[in-house]
Amino acid sequence: DSIRKIFLPFMLLAGFAVAPAHGETFHTCGTVIASVPTVIFTQGVYCLSHDLTTGITTGNAISVNTNNVTIDCSDFKLGNVAAGTGTQSIGIYADAVSNITVRRCTIQGFQTGISIGSSAPQSGHLIENNR
């Protein structure tokens, strides 16, 4: 009974969620995207652990070529300012895939920040809290 009195407050506290700080997420990151350009071929959760920059004038910084992918930038930046104003590049690109989530990204310097889907079949996308 005395053990129950000691551990009960800790057990109750474990049920409360706290909003994540910069760089933290509610989920476990399966793979860190360490550099761009990169291509994702495997389903899972992908995260940024720091700001990423590139200078591509065409193509995609992050290409998603499979279903069921989450990209969580954890409030870090995906930048392409070095490419200049004539760039035709895309920050995050996915087409003909389903269940793509992109969240908490600051994307700048691309002609298009996020381009998800223009071909069928596709469904279930979630794009949230991006700048």
N, C-alpha and C positions, 0 to 999 in steps of 0.2 A: 504493500500500500504506500509506503514512503517513496518507493521508486516511481510509482505513478504520479505522485505529487511533484516530483522533481522534473520528470520528462513531459508532463502534460503541457506546461507553458511553451516548451520548444515545439511540440507537435502542433499546437494551435498556430504558432507563428509560421510554420512551414506552409500553411494554406494560403497565406497572403502573397499576392503578386506585386512586385515593384517594377515600375517602368524602367527599361534598360537605359543605361548611360551611353554616351557616344562610343560607338564601336562594339557594343554588346547587343546580343539578340536573345529572344525568348527560346529559340530552337538551337539545336546543335548544328554547327556548320560542318558539312561533310567535306568540302574542298574549298580551299582559299584560292581565289584568282590572284596570282602574284604579278602578272604582267599582261599587257595587251599589245597586239591583237591575240585573241584566243578563241578556240572553237570548242564547244561543249558537245560531246558525243554520248555522255552517260547520264542517266536520270539521277537527280539528287539535289541537294542544297549547296549552293555556291555563294561565297561571301568575299567581300573585300576586307582586308585588314589594314589598308592604308590607301591614300589617294593614288590613283593610277593615271598616267598621262601617256599620250601618243601624239604623233604628228602626221597621221595618215590622211591623204587627200581623197582616197577612194577606199571602198571596202567597209568592214565592220570591226569595231573594237572587240565586241563580244558577239559571237554567232552561236545560236542555239540550234542544234540539229537533231534533237530528240524530244520526246514528250516528258512531262512531269519533272520540270526543272524550276527551282526557285533561285533567283538571284537577289540576294540581300546585300546592298552596298553598305549597310551599317552606318549610314550618314556620311560615308566617305565620297570623294569626288571621282568621277570618270571624265577626264578632260582631254580636249583635242585642240586647244587654242593655238598651238604651234602650227597647225595646218593652214591657218589663215582663213580669210572670208570666202575663198573660192572652193572650199572643201565640198566634196560630194559624199562624205563618209557618214556612217550611221553608228551611234553609240552601242545600242543593244538591238540585235536583229534576230527574229525567229519567224519562220514561215512554214506552213503545212505541218504544224505540230500542235499538240493540245496540252492544256494545263501548264501554262507558263505563268509564273509569278515574278514580278519585278517590283521591289520595294526599297524605299529609303535611299534612293540614288540622287546625287546631284550631278547632272550631266550637262557639259558645256563644250562649245566649240565644234559641234557636229552639225551637218546640214539637218539631220533628223536625230533626235535624242533616242527615242525608242520606237521601233517599228516591229509590231507583232502581228503577223498574219495578213495576207492578202489572197492566199490560195486556200482551197478546201482540200481535205477536211481539217477542221480545227474547232476547238471549243475550250471553255473553262479557263480563260485567261484572267489574271488579276494584276492590275497595275495600280499601285497605291503609294502615297506619300513620297513622291518623287519631285524633284525640282529640275 
